[in-house]
Amino acid sequence: GNSVTQMEGPVTLSEEAFLTINCTYTATGYPSLFWYVQYPGEGLQLLLKATKADDKGSNKGFEATYRKETTSFHLEKGSVQVSDSAVYFCALTNSGGYQKVTFGTGTKLQVIP
Amino acid sequence: DARVTQTPRHKVTEMGQEVTMRCQPILGHNTVFWYRQTMMQGLELLAYFRNRAPLDDSGMPKDRFSAEMPDATLATLKIQPSEPRDSAVYFCASGYTPGQGTDTQYFGPGTRLTVL
Protein backbone atom coordinates (compact mmCIF):
# COMPACT_ATOMS: atom_id res chain seq x y z
CA GLY A 1 0.00 0.00 0.00
CA ASN A 2 0.89 3.67 -0.06
CA SER A 3 2.95 5.23 2.70
CA VAL A 4 4.67 8.52 3.48
CA THR A 5 7.62 8.90 5.81
CA GLN A 6 8.61 12.28 7.20
CA MET A 7 11.52 13.30 9.34
CA GLU A 8 10.57 13.46 12.97
CA GLY A 9 10.27 16.77 14.70
CA PRO A 10 10.18 19.06 16.31
CA VAL A 11 12.55 21.10 14.21
CA THR A 12 13.74 24.30 15.86
CA LEU A 13 15.42 26.96 13.74
CA SER A 14 16.45 30.55 14.15
CA GLU A 15 14.80 33.15 11.97
CA GLU A 16 16.37 33.37 8.48
CA ALA A 17 17.83 29.87 8.71
CA PHE A 18 17.52 27.36 5.86
CA LEU A 19 14.82 24.74 6.22
CA THR A 20 14.68 21.20 4.91
CA ILE A 21 12.00 18.72 5.92
CA ASN A 22 12.56 15.31 4.39
CA CYS A 23 9.76 13.26 2.91
CA THR A 24 9.95 9.92 1.16
CA TYR A 25 7.11 7.84 -0.15
CA THR A 26 6.08 4.39 -1.28
CA ALA A 27 3.36 4.15 -3.88
CA THR A 28 2.35 2.27 -6.97
CA GLY A 29 2.12 4.05 -10.27
CA TYR A 30 2.55 7.80 -10.49
CA PRO A 31 1.26 9.54 -7.40
CA SER A 32 0.62 13.23 -6.95
CA LEU A 33 2.57 14.70 -4.03
CA PHE A 34 1.55 17.43 -1.62
CA TRP A 35 2.73 19.47 1.30
CA TYR A 36 0.06 20.70 3.69
CA VAL A 37 0.63 23.10 6.57
CA GLN A 38 -1.32 23.32 9.82
CA TYR A 39 -1.07 26.48 11.88
CA PRO A 40 -1.99 26.29 15.57
CA GLY A 41 -5.71 25.88 16.10
CA GLU A 42 -6.50 25.54 12.41
CA GLY A 43 -7.14 22.87 9.82
CA LEU A 44 -4.63 21.77 7.24
CA GLN A 45 -4.18 23.88 4.15
CA LEU A 46 -2.40 23.09 0.93
CA LEU A 47 1.05 24.63 0.72
CA LEU A 48 2.22 23.21 -2.61
CA LYS A 49 1.90 20.19 -4.86
CA ALA A 50 3.49 18.39 -7.79
CA THR A 51 1.75 15.95 -10.05
CA LYS A 52 4.55 14.36 -12.05
CA ALA A 53 8.23 13.52 -11.85
CA ASP A 54 10.65 16.47 -11.87
CA ASP A 55 7.87 18.96 -11.23
CA LYS A 56 8.65 21.62 -8.67
CA GLY A 57 5.90 22.93 -6.45
CA SER A 58 6.39 26.33 -4.87
CA ASN A 59 4.47 28.74 -2.69
CA LYS A 60 5.30 31.43 -0.11
CA GLY A 61 9.02 30.81 -0.55
CA PHE A 62 8.69 27.06 0.01
CA GLU A 63 9.73 24.60 -2.69
CA ALA A 64 9.66 20.86 -3.20
CA THR A 65 10.74 18.81 -6.21
CA TYR A 66 9.15 15.50 -7.16
CA ARG A 67 12.05 13.04 -7.39
CA LYS A 68 10.87 9.73 -8.70
CA GLU A 69 14.32 8.14 -8.72
CA THR A 70 14.69 8.68 -4.97
CA THR A 71 10.93 8.61 -4.20
CA SER A 72 11.29 11.88 -2.33
CA PHE A 73 9.57 15.23 -2.05
CA HIS A 74 11.65 17.24 0.40
CA LEU A 75 10.37 20.64 1.51
CA GLU A 76 12.81 23.56 1.51
CA LYS A 77 12.80 27.23 2.29
CA GLY A 78 15.78 29.51 2.08
CA SER A 79 14.97 31.81 4.97
CA VAL A 80 12.34 30.91 7.52
CA GLN A 81 10.29 33.40 9.52
CA VAL A 82 8.63 33.14 12.91
CA SER A 83 5.29 33.05 11.09
CA ASP A 84 6.32 29.76 9.43
CA SER A 85 6.03 27.98 12.78
CA ALA A 86 3.50 25.22 12.14
CA VAL A 87 3.15 21.51 11.50
CA TYR A 88 3.97 20.36 7.97
CA PHE A 89 2.45 17.24 6.43
CA CYS A 90 3.69 15.45 3.36
CA ALA A 91 0.97 13.56 1.48
CA LEU A 92 0.30 11.62 -1.68
CA THR A 93 -2.58 10.40 -3.76
CA ASN A 94 -2.68 8.10 -6.74
CA SER A 95 -4.54 9.14 -9.83
CA GLY A 96 -7.16 6.90 -11.32
CA GLY A 97 -10.16 5.57 -9.51
CA TYR A 98 -10.93 6.27 -5.89
CA GLN A 99 -7.78 6.81 -3.93
CA LYS A 100 -7.44 8.06 -0.40
CA VAL A 101 -4.91 10.73 0.43
CA THR A 102 -2.10 9.23 2.47
CA PHE A 103 -0.62 11.67 4.97
CA GLY A 104 2.68 11.54 6.78
CA THR A 105 2.80 11.96 10.52
CA GLY A 106 3.65 15.65 10.35
CA THR A 107 6.77 17.60 11.31
CA LYS A 108 6.50 20.44 13.76
CA LEU A 109 8.59 23.48 12.94
CA GLN A 110 9.37 26.13 15.50
CA VAL A 111 11.16 29.27 14.39
CA ILE A 112 12.64 31.44 17.11
CA PRO A 113 13.50 35.12 16.69
CA ASP B 1 -13.19 33.27 -0.28
CA ALA B 2 -14.97 29.91 -0.11
CA ARG B 3 -14.30 27.84 3.00
CA VAL B 4 -15.36 24.65 4.64
CA THR B 5 -17.31 25.39 7.79
CA GLN B 6 -17.70 23.13 10.79
CA THR B 7 -19.94 23.35 13.82
CA PRO B 8 -19.54 23.32 16.71
CA ARG B 9 -15.94 24.43 17.05
CA HIS B 10 -15.72 23.05 20.56
CA LYS B 11 -17.79 20.43 22.32
CA VAL B 12 -17.49 19.12 25.86
CA THR B 13 -19.76 16.25 26.76
CA GLU B 14 -20.06 13.42 29.20
CA MET B 15 -19.41 9.79 28.42
CA GLY B 16 -22.45 8.09 26.96
CA GLN B 17 -23.93 11.20 25.35
CA GLU B 18 -24.61 11.55 21.66
CA VAL B 19 -22.42 13.97 19.73
CA THR B 20 -23.23 15.35 16.29
CA MET B 21 -20.70 17.32 14.27
CA ARG B 22 -21.66 19.18 11.12
CA CYS B 23 -19.77 20.25 8.06
CA GLN B 24 -20.69 22.45 5.15
CA PRO B 25 -18.40 21.69 2.20
CA ILE B 26 -17.38 24.31 -0.32
CA LEU B 27 -20.15 24.88 -2.83
CA GLY B 28 -19.54 22.81 -5.95
CA HIS B 29 -17.25 20.31 -4.30
CA ASN B 30 -18.33 16.70 -4.68
CA THR B 31 -16.04 14.93 -2.22
CA VAL B 32 -16.15 15.10 1.57
CA PHE B 33 -13.74 13.57 4.03
CA TRP B 34 -13.90 13.19 7.80
CA TYR B 35 -10.61 12.95 9.71
CA ARG B 36 -9.72 12.58 13.36
CA GLN B 37 -6.51 14.04 14.74
CA THR B 38 -4.90 13.09 18.03
CA MET B 39 -1.40 13.46 19.36
CA MET B 40 -0.97 9.69 19.57
CA GLN B 41 -2.46 8.60 16.25
CA GLY B 42 -1.95 11.66 14.11
CA LEU B 43 -4.42 12.22 11.27
CA GLU B 44 -6.79 9.32 10.61
CA LEU B 45 -9.30 9.10 7.79
CA LEU B 46 -12.71 8.11 9.13
CA ALA B 47 -14.98 8.39 6.09
CA TYR B 48 -15.06 9.54 2.50
CA PHE B 49 -18.03 10.56 0.37
CA ARG B 50 -18.21 11.26 -3.32
CA ASN B 51 -21.37 12.77 -4.79
CA ARG B 52 -22.97 12.15 -1.36
CA ALA B 53 -22.39 8.40 -1.56
CA PRO B 54 -20.16 6.81 1.09
CA LEU B 55 -17.16 5.24 -0.64
CA ASP B 56 -14.98 4.36 2.30
CA ASP B 57 -15.71 4.29 5.99
CA SER B 58 -13.25 1.56 6.88
CA GLY B 59 -11.48 3.84 9.34
CA MET B 60 -14.59 4.45 11.39
CA PRO B 61 -15.63 2.39 14.43
CA LYS B 62 -18.95 1.11 13.13
CA ASP B 63 -20.54 0.35 16.44
CA ARG B 64 -20.67 3.95 17.59
CA PHE B 65 -19.81 6.22 14.67
CA SER B 66 -21.96 7.08 11.70
CA ALA B 67 -21.47 9.53 8.85
CA GLU B 68 -24.07 10.84 6.43
CA MET B 69 -24.65 13.45 3.77
CA PRO B 70 -28.34 14.31 3.82
CA ASP B 71 -27.72 16.81 1.02
CA ALA B 72 -24.86 18.32 -0.93
CA THR B 73 -24.44 21.19 1.53
CA LEU B 74 -24.31 19.18 4.74
CA ALA B 75 -22.22 16.30 6.07
CA THR B 76 -22.67 14.94 9.58
CA LEU B 77 -20.57 12.76 11.84
CA LYS B 78 -22.34 11.25 14.81
CA ILE B 79 -20.97 9.42 17.82
CA GLN B 80 -23.40 7.47 19.99
CA PRO B 81 -22.53 6.72 22.72
CA SER B 82 -19.40 8.82 23.12
CA GLU B 83 -16.40 7.62 25.12
CA PRO B 84 -13.39 9.44 26.57
CA ARG B 85 -11.14 7.86 23.93
CA ASP B 86 -13.13 9.75 21.27
CA SER B 87 -11.63 13.02 22.50
CA ALA B 88 -9.85 14.52 19.51
CA VAL B 89 -10.09 17.20 16.86
CA TYR B 90 -12.39 16.16 14.03
CA PHE B 91 -11.77 17.72 10.64
CA CYS B 92 -13.97 17.82 7.62
CA ALA B 93 -12.41 18.42 4.21
CA SER B 94 -13.93 18.82 0.78
CA GLY B 95 -12.62 18.67 -2.73
CA TYR B 96 -13.56 18.18 -6.32
CA THR B 97 -12.80 15.22 -8.47
CA PRO B 98 -14.04 15.32 -12.04
CA GLY B 99 -14.06 11.61 -12.51
CA GLN B 100 -11.25 9.68 -10.99
CA GLY B 101 -8.73 10.22 -8.27
CA THR B 102 -8.55 13.00 -5.76
CA ASP B 103 -6.76 16.29 -5.76
CA THR B 104 -6.45 19.10 -3.28
CA GLN B 105 -8.48 18.85 -0.11
CA TYR B 106 -9.78 21.94 1.65
CA PHE B 107 -9.99 21.54 5.39
CA GLY B 108 -12.40 23.10 7.83
CA PRO B 109 -11.22 24.54 11.15
CA GLY B 110 -12.14 21.41 13.06
CA THR B 111 -14.34 20.47 16.00
CA ARG B 112 -12.46 19.92 19.24
CA LEU B 113 -14.32 17.22 21.13
CA THR B 114 -13.72 16.46 24.80
CA VAL B 115 -15.55 13.53 26.34
CA LEU B 116 -15.38 13.46 30.13
Chai-1 contact restraints between the chains, C-beta under 6 A:
chainA,res_idxA,chainB,res_idxB,connection_type,confidence,min_distance_angstrom,max_distance_angstrom,comment,restraint_id
A,E42,B,P109,contact,1.0,0.0,6.0,A-B,restraint_1
A,G43,B,F91,contact,1.0,0.0,6.0,A-B,restraint_2
A,G43,B,F107,contact,1.0,0.0,6.0,A-B,restraint_3
A,G43,B,G108,contact,1.0,0.0,6.0,A-B,restraint_4
A,G43,B,P109,contact,1.0,0.0,6.0,A-B,restraint_5
A,G43,B,G110,contact,1.0,0.0,6.0,A-B,restraint_6
A,L44,B,F107,contact,1.0,0.0,6.0,A-B,restraint_7
A,L46,B,T104,contact,1.0,0.0,6.0,A-B,restraint_8
A,T93,B,T102,contact,1.0,0.0,6.0,A-B,restraint_9
A,S95,B,G101,contact,1.0,0.0,6.0,A-B,restraint_10
A,G96,B,Q100,contact,1.0,0.0,6.0,A-B,restraint_11
A,G96,B,G101,contact,1.0,0.0,6.0,A-B,restraint_12
A,G97,B,Q100,contact,1.0,0.0,6.0,A-B,restraint_13
A,Y98,B,L55,contact,1.0,0.0,6.0,A-B,restraint_14
A,Q99,B,G101,contact,1.0,0.0,6.0,A-B,restraint_15
A,Q99,B,T102,contact,1.0,0.0,6.0,A-B,restraint_16
A,K100,B,L45,contact,1.0,0.0,6.0,A-B,restraint_17
A,F103,B,L43,contact,1.0,0.0,6.0,A-B,restraint_18
A,T105,B,G42,contact,1.0,0.0,6.0,A-B,restraint_19
